[in-house]
């Protein structure tokens, strides 16, 4: 039974790592969008 619990923990850890990776990628995408928005605003302000 203990082996089964260890197996489940490993699978859960893998799942959590995948979710963290997806969250990280989503964050990067959002930051790039913010960067482009700021750039456009700067161009508009400093025309």
Beta strands, then each sheet from edge to edge (+ up, - down):
end
